[in-house]
Amino acid sequence: MMGAAMDGMDGMNGLFCERALLPDGWASNVALRFDARGTLTAVERDAEANGLPQAAGPVIPGMPNLHSHAFQRAMAGLTEYAGASEDSFWTWRDAMYGFVRRMTPEAAEAVAALLYMEMAKQGYTAVAEFHYLHHDTDGRPYADRAEMSRRILAAADTAGIGLTHLPVLYAHSGFGGKPPSDGQKRFINDVDGLLSIVAAMQTAMGTERAGRRAGLALHSLRAVTPEEMRDALAGLDALDPGAPIHIHIAEQTAEVDDCVAWSGKRPVEWLLENAPVGPRWCLVHATHVTPAEVDGMAASGAVAGLCLTTEANLGDGLFPAIPFLAQGGRFGVGSDSHISVSAAEELRLLEYGQRLVQRRRNVLRIGDCPSIGGGLYRAAVAGGAQALGQPVTGGGIQVGQPADLVVLDADNPKLLSRTDDSLLDAYVFASDGHAVRDVVAAGRTVVREGRHVREDAIRAAYRRAIEGLRRDT
């Protein structure tokens, strides 16, 4: 595996920031200090540098990416052509099944490392990996059932970003325990098999580095029975009663219709009535929900996992963000299928989608913050940290959280002469993908002057992996 053999990341014990975004707003001359794990231990305002390295621009908290299927990065852009029949999420899924048949552990690691490098360069400092590519190409478990999960951890180590690993329980192809299809055979586990992967990854994560966590994901209500869900959640609680729980839900109207036919309830409605949904939970997509479901989600304290570029790419629909935020709902963003890997673009599309529906501007104002970009960024940092099982913040840099920091490039023409929330507005709505200068993840420099510290080696490994996958086509 790549991670242990590579070098280039500088560990630091702190950073001095002329301007930094804290939970209660922007502050000047901020001294940040980290411990050996990469956890923030001190945030001092109006301080002196006293030998600390100085940030080369304004510093904001890194963005957690709350939803990723890493292997799909290798097929981004391969399904943008019209077929003989009407295209939808379901036809895209069939193409994905065909692609995944060829993915080896070595290729999966190389693809994930490239993806996580790209995330870091765009200001994502940690990721929740919703991981369901478990088994060999014939559907049989590897000798080490957690082989593919360990490859994800190795990739995160190589790229240097935080990881919340979420092995996915995927047991069926449809509601009511429908048998899985041949295309799903690499994904299928029973509850005990899945929990063994979670336990193995809890051990593998260790305690030496901040920003590492193992949890569990339920693929969807159509892929697990109520009994399997109950047993999986009980097993997770026995391993870690605070571990995060994620689930795909109500992404397509066909799923909603099938759920109603099976249970008489809509997906989010059924989940809220039959599962202990609370702050540990992340409901991914939740695109097609009623006002009552919106109210229930917000009241539960769960995070809405919004993946705007993927949802747009698949033609899913738009999440009802206005009423959800009005009820105090929490959200974060993810790059999901990685058709785009940009936190700013996810937030931009979140606001722009609502503008198109409402036919007005500056729609998603968060609380009393007049800055749309600033409010959305803070909220997504806080919701993302909650979804990843990290210490929850107010959207700013604070003691106890991983030292995950993004230094914006104040000399970028799109950001030039902007300050504070005006800077965040420009970053979210006008930046061109080159606004991030430096990135620190768990106290280690992973991006320096816009370039990842291991970029050449990661790109070379990815090239070899892709060439191998194409030879097998």
Beta strands, then each sheet from edge to edge (+ up, - down):
strand 1: 10-11
strand 2: 14-22
strand 3: 25-34
strand 4: 40-44
strand 5: 59-61
strand 6: 63-68
strand 7: 124-131
strand 8: 162-169
strand 9: 212-214
strand 10: 216-218
strand 11: 245-249
strand 12: 281-285
strand 13: 303-306
strand 14: 330-333
strand 15: 405-408
strand 16: 436-441
strand 17: 444-448
strand 18: 451-452
sheet 1: 1+ 17- 16+ 15- 5+
sheet 2: 1+ 17- 18+
sheet 3: 2+ 3- 4+
sheet 4: 6+ 7+ 8+ 9+
sheet 5: 6+ 7+ 8+ 10+ 11+ 12+ 13+ 14+
end
